[in-house]
């Protein structure tokens, strides 16, 4: 009887050890921080502020370009975007991020853009990473965003439960979004309105969206709307 008891205790201890190792492994995986995120967070505040100012100048120039008829072009670097996220977002749009989400940063590579942020909720603290591949579709002004991965550290996060909420929020911002799928990956299809009130008799055509090392390139044209005679 004692021998059986010792065996049961031994098996229980082994199972408990395996469970503890599994939990520890999951915890360690959830605490993994992408290299690009750690580097972006460590940039000096003064440099972040200067990069954020550069982004706003580029955005203002793009706004001026699209208001005029003809071709337009814009180039945004991940350094500029991260500077704006670090310096301007908390001050100018303090309520924009969902509860528990702080310090977003991005990384841009050919064919892949990644966004990461700190997430704290109910005692959980981790870094969530989203990888996307944006490209234009055959539909006018429609951008496809392929979701390559969503992870907490190194642990995959299912996106299904968030799809409806994401689409609702996009609709509220004036950018209709619908979901599809490509090779098993979720695909968000966003249509940018051709006619915007500020353009007054002109329409917007997005003709290029491209990811290069450290930068996002956008180009297109603004054309006059033909009025039927």
N, C-alpha and C positions, 0 to 999 in steps of 0.2 A: 504493500500500500504506500509506504513511504517512497519507494522507488518511483511509482507512478506519479506521486505528488511532485517529486523532484523534476521528473520529465516535463510535467505540465508547467511548472514554474520556469524551467529552462526555455521551453518553447515560447511561453508568454514573454519572457525577457527578450528573446531573439526577435519576436514580432514587434515588441515595443521599440527595440533598437532600430529595426528596419523602418518602422513608421517615423521615428524621430529623424532618421537620416533623410527620409523622403521629404518630410516637412522642411528640414533644413535646406535641402536641395532646391525646393520650390521657393523658399524665402530668398536664398542667394540668387536664384535666377531672376526673381522679381526686383532685386536691388541692382541689377546690372545697368550701368549708365553708358549710353553710346559715346564714343570718343568725340564726335562732333559737338554733342551737347555739353560735355564737360569743358571743352575748349571755348565754346561760345559763352558759357556762364562766367568763365574766368577773365573775359576781356575787361579792361579798365573802363570805368564809367565815363570818363572824358572821351574816350575813343568811341564808345557806344553812342554817346550823344551826338558826336560829329557825324557818325554813319547814319543815324536817324534823321538828322537835318538834310543829309544828302538824298535820302529816300524821299523826303517831302518835296524837295526841289524837283526831283525827277517826276514825281507824281503830278506836281503842278504843271510842269512842262507838258506832260502827256495830256492833261486836262485841256490846256490851251491848244494843243495840236488837234485833238479830236473835234474841237468846236469849229475848226476851219475845214473847208473842202480840200480833199487831197489825201495823200498818204501820210501815215504817222507811224512812229516807232518809239519803243521804250525799252530800256535795259535796267533791270533791278538786280542787284547782287545780294547774296545771302548775308553778307556783312552789313549792308544797308538795312535789310529787313530785320535782322537781329538787333541792330542798334535801335531801330524804331520800337521794336517789341520791348526792349529793355528800358528805354528812356521815355518814350512818348506814350505808349499804351497805358501804363499804370496811371499817368497823370491826366491824359485826355479822355480815356475811356475806362474808368476804374471798374465799371459794372459789366463790361463786355464779356469777360471770361466767366464760365460756369463756376459755381461754388466748388472749392477744393482744388481748382486748377490755377497754377501760377507759373511764372517764368517760362513762357513758350519761346522756343528757338527753332530755326530751320537750317537745313543743309540742302544744297542743290548740286546734283551730279547729272551727267548726261543720261536722260531717260528716267531719272528717279529724283523726286523731291521728298525729303523727310522732315517731319515736324515732331518735336518732342516737348513735353512739359512735365512739371512736377504735379503729382496728384496725391492729395491727402484727404482721406474720408474714413470715418469710423475706425480710427487707429491704424489704417493702412497708409503707408507712405511709399511711393514708387515713382518711377519715371515712365510715362506712357509715350510710345513712339508710333507714329503713323507714317507709312511709306506709300507714296502715290506716283502714278505715271499719267500726266495730263497730255491730251492731244486733241486736235480738231477732228470732227467727224465730217461726213458728207453733207449733213444738214447745216444750213446757213447759221452761223454764229452759235453753234452748239459744241460745247467742250465736253469731252469724255474724260473722266477722272477714274482711272483704274486703281483700286485699293490693293496694293501689293502686300501689305501687312499692317496689323495693329497689335502692339505688344505692350505688356507691362514688364519692363526689363526684357527678359528673354522669353516670357510666357505669352503665347498667343491669346488674344482676346476676341471672342466671337462678336461680329459687328451686327448680326441680325437684329438684336433687340433695340439697336439705336437707329436703324434705318428710317423708320417713320418719323422719329423726332428730328433727325437731320433734314429730311425733306420738308417738314413743317417749318423749321427755322429758315431754310433757304427760301421758301415761298414767302415768308413774312418780309424778307429782305428784298423782295422783288426779283429774285432769280429762280424761276421754276426749275425744280429738280425731279427727275424720275430715276428709278433704279433698274438696272439690267445686270447682266452677268457675262463675263468673258473668261473662258478656260477655267472656270471655277472661282474666279475672283469677282467680288462685287464691282459694279461699274456704275458710277454716278454720271448722269447726263444732264448738263446744265445749259440752258438756252439764254444767251445774253440778248436783251431786247435790242432790236435794230433802231427803234425810234425812242428817243429820250427827250423829255420836255426841254432840257437845256439846249438841245441841238437845233430846235426851231426850223423845221422844214428840211432837215438833213437826216440821213440814217447812217448807222455805224456798221461797218463790216470788219469782223475780226478774221484775219487771213493767215496768221502765223502765231504759234505758241511753241517755244522751243527751250529745252533745258540744256545748258552748257555747264562746264565746270564752274561752279560758284555763281551762276547767273541765270536769270530768267529773261527771255527775249519775247517781246510782243510786237506785232505790227498788223497794220490793216489800212483801211481808208474810210474817209467820211465823204458820202456822196449826196448830192441834192436829190430830193424826192420829186419825181416827175408828176406834175399836176395835169390831170386829163383836161384836154381842151373841149 
